[in-house]
Amino acid sequence: MSRPEDTLPPEIFYSDRTSAKYTTSSRIQTIQSNMTHRALSLLSLSSPSLILDIGCGSGLSGEILSSVPPSQNGPHVWVGMDISASMLDIALQRDTDGDLLLADIGQGVPFRPGSFDAAISISAIQWLCNADSTDVSPQGRLGRFFNGLYAALRRGGRAVCQFYPKNEEQRRMISGAAVRAGFGAGILEDDPGTKNEKVYLVLTVGSGEIGGMGGRGGDITVVVGGMEGVDVVNGRRGREKRGKVKKGSKAWILERKGKMERKGMVVKKDSKYTGRSRGPKF
């Protein structure tokens, strides 16, 4: 069975009919509820917060955010963004509490810096790994998204993104883009190796407090401390001691190509000839 993101762009795949079927499915509602509650537990919010729901769809996750009781440090206020007009139309028909924005997260997160305390995303960011034309690249879309999300979260903020990676390469591509944007990143797997496997990318922004957590917000090891099956990704180690890269060297060329990819430009794939010096011409 093919993956939805391999068939059509999300704004076309989630038509009026598909969006209505998705929203009314009791199976989907149960899965969405379980994953949203899991994401909330990883955020560990200790007071009512302003949360960005990325890929909010018809507002299934947002309803849960709004219904968190005061005894569990809620309710939360949320803003949802999604690329599917059909999904957002259903959210409006269901009279969800959150504000809604029609936007492509692959073009960035269009909010003022430090606007949100936290963010969640359920089954959305794997769509960024598919480019719909040769003018854009998955690396560029992921880079714009994570850079925008990093800016939109306040210092000490957190984000939890549940996603379905197609393979290990896609998993590394997503987590790597988050680290390059400046996040502290950890990957948590629930029920690994089974058909019910769920992958969560847990992100932190710098240091500071979130929801009165006493300064724990900036340390990813606190978020996932004591959990089994956690892979902490840290792309910053060793970078401080790296010397200046010589212009024209293979490392310099690869670095330039990486910057171009993150800007959404199309570059040639690396090969054994990348950066190889050429012999003299006669």
Solvent accessible surface area in square Angstrom, and as a share of the most:
residue,aa,sasa,rsa
1,M,243,1.09
2,S,75,0.48
3,R,60,0.22
4,P,55,0.35
5,E,11,0.05
6,D,68,0.35
7,T,70,0.41
8,L,85,0.42
9,P,30,0.19
10,P,22,0.14
11,E,77,0.34
12,I,100,0.51
13,F,56,0.23
14,Y,37,0.14
15,S,47,0.30
16,D,106,0.55
17,R,205,0.75
18,T,42,0.25
19,S,0,0.00
20,A,45,0.35
21,K,152,0.64
22,Y,54,0.21
23,T,7,0.04
24,T,103,0.60
25,S,34,0.22
26,S,85,0.55
27,R,165,0.60
28,I,35,0.18
29,Q,77,0.34
30,T,77,0.45
31,I,48,0.24
32,Q,15,0.07
33,S,33,0.21
34,N,93,0.48
35,M,8,0.04
36,T,0,0.00
37,H,100,0.45
38,R,73,0.27
39,A,0,0.00
40,L,24,0.12
41,S,63,0.41
42,L,2,0.01
43,L,0,0.00
44,S,45,0.29
45,L,12,0.06
46,S,49,0.31
47,S,41,0.26
48,P,86,0.54
49,S,8,0.05
50,L,59,0.29
51,I,0,0.00
52,L,0,0.00
53,D,1,0.01
54,I,0,0.00
55,G,20,0.19
56,C,5,0.03
57,G,11,0.10
58,S,2,0.01
59,G,0,0.00
60,L,16,0.08
61,S,2,0.01
62,G,0,0.00
63,E,73,0.33
64,I,23,0.12
65,L,0,0.00
66,S,25,0.16
67,S,80,0.51
68,V,16,0.09
69,P,53,0.34
70,P,109,0.68
71,S,101,0.65
72,Q,118,0.53
73,N,58,0.30
74,G,5,0.05
75,P,67,0.42
76,H,9,0.04
77,V,102,0.59
78,W,4,0.01
79,V,22,0.13
80,G,0,0.00
81,M,0,0.00
82,D,17,0.09
83,I,42,0.21
84,S,1,0.01
85,A,61,0.47
86,S,20,0.13
87,M,6,0.03
88,L,13,0.07
89,D,68,0.35
90,I,23,0.12
91,A,0,0.00
92,L,122,0.60
93,Q,132,0.59
94,R,76,0.28
95,D,120,0.62
96,T,22,0.13
97,D,115,0.60
98,G,11,0.11
99,D,101,0.53
100,L,47,0.23
101,L,59,0.29
102,L,105,0.52
103,A,22,0.17
104,D,36,0.18
105,I,20,0.10
106,G,0,0.00
107,Q,110,0.49
108,G,13,0.12
109,V,12,0.07
110,P,87,0.54
111,F,56,0.23
112,R,201,0.73
113,P,114,0.72
114,G,35,0.33
115,S,41,0.27
116,F,5,0.02
117,D,31,0.16
118,A,0,0.00
119,A,0,0.00
120,I,0,0.00
121,S,0,0.00
122,I,8,0.04
123,S,27,0.17
124,A,12,0.09
125,I,0,0.00
126,Q,9,0.04
127,W,28,0.10
128,L,2,0.01
129,C,14,0.08
130,N,39,0.20
131,A,41,0.32
132,D,94,0.49
133,S,56,0.36
134,T,117,0.68
135,D,113,0.58
136,V,39,0.22
137,S,13,0.08
138,P,29,0.18
139,Q,50,0.22
140,G,0,0.00
141,R,26,0.10
142,L,0,0.00
143,G,4,0.04
144,R,59,0.22
145,F,0,0.00
146,F,0,0.00
147,N,78,0.40
148,G,16,0.15
149,L,0,0.00
150,Y,59,0.23
151,A,49,0.38
152,A,1,0.00
153,L,6,0.03
154,R,82,0.30
155,R,147,0.54
156,G,0,0.00
157,G,0,0.00
158,R,1,0.00
159,A,0,0.00
160,V,0,0.00
161,C,0,0.00
162,Q,0,0.00
163,F,0,0.00
164,Y,74,0.28
165,P,30,0.19
166,K,92,0.39
167,N,75,0.38
168,E,93,0.42
169,E,108,0.49
170,Q,16,0.07
171,R,35,0.13
172,R,143,0.52
173,M,42,0.19
174,I,0,0.00
175,S,6,0.04
176,G,17,0.16
177,A,4,0.03
178,A,0,0.00
179,V,7,0.04
180,R,106,0.39
181,A,16,0.12
182,G,20,0.20
183,F,2,0.01
184,G,14,0.14
185,A,0,0.00
186,G,0,0.00
187,I,2,0.01
188,L,4,0.02
189,E,35,0.16
190,D,34,0.18
191,D,84,0.44
192,P,78,0.49
193,G,77,0.74
194,T,73,0.42
195,K,196,0.83
196,N,84,0.43
197,E,55,0.25
198,K,34,0.15
199,V,6,0.04
200,Y,4,0.02
201,L,0,0.00
202,V,0,0.00
203,L,0,0.00
204,T,2,0.01
205,V,5,0.03
206,G,24,0.23
207,S,67,0.43
208,G,29,0.28
209,E,86,0.39
210,I,0,0.00
211,G,13,0.13
212,G,62,0.60
213,M,16,0.07
214,G,61,0.59
215,G,42,0.40
216,R,112,0.41
217,G,0,0.00
218,G,25,0.24
219,D,64,0.33
220,I,17,0.08
221,T,73,0.42
222,V,59,0.34
223,V,14,0.08
224,V,8,0.04
225,G,50,0.48
226,G,88,0.85
227,M,68,0.30
228,E,158,0.71
229,G,53,0.51
230,V,39,0.22
231,D,71,0.37
232,V,62,0.36
233,V,39,0.23
234,N,67,0.34
235,G,34,0.33
236,R,108,0.40
237,R,190,0.69
238,G,59,0.57
239,R,105,0.38
240,E,166,0.75
241,K,190,0.81
242,R,149,0.54
243,G,56,0.54
244,K,204,0.86
245,V,36,0.21
246,K,161,0.68
247,K,158,0.67
248,G,45,0.44
249,S,35,0.23
250,K,99,0.42
251,A,57,0.44
252,W,61,0.21
253,I,48,0.24
254,L,68,0.34
255,E,61,0.27
256,R,113,0.41
257,K,33,0.14
258,G,17,0.17
259,K,94,0.40
260,M,62,0.28
261,E,47,0.21
262,R,72,0.26
263,K,145,0.62
264,G,6,0.06
265,M,94,0.42
266,V,94,0.54
267,V,30,0.17
268,K,179,0.76
269,K,191,0.81
270,D,90,0.47
271,S,61,0.39
272,K,142,0.60
273,Y,132,0.50
274,T,19,0.11
275,G,29,0.28
276,R,141,0.51
277,S,102,0.66
278,R,211,0.77
279,G,55,0.53
280,P,115,0.72
281,K,179,0.76
282,F,237,0.99
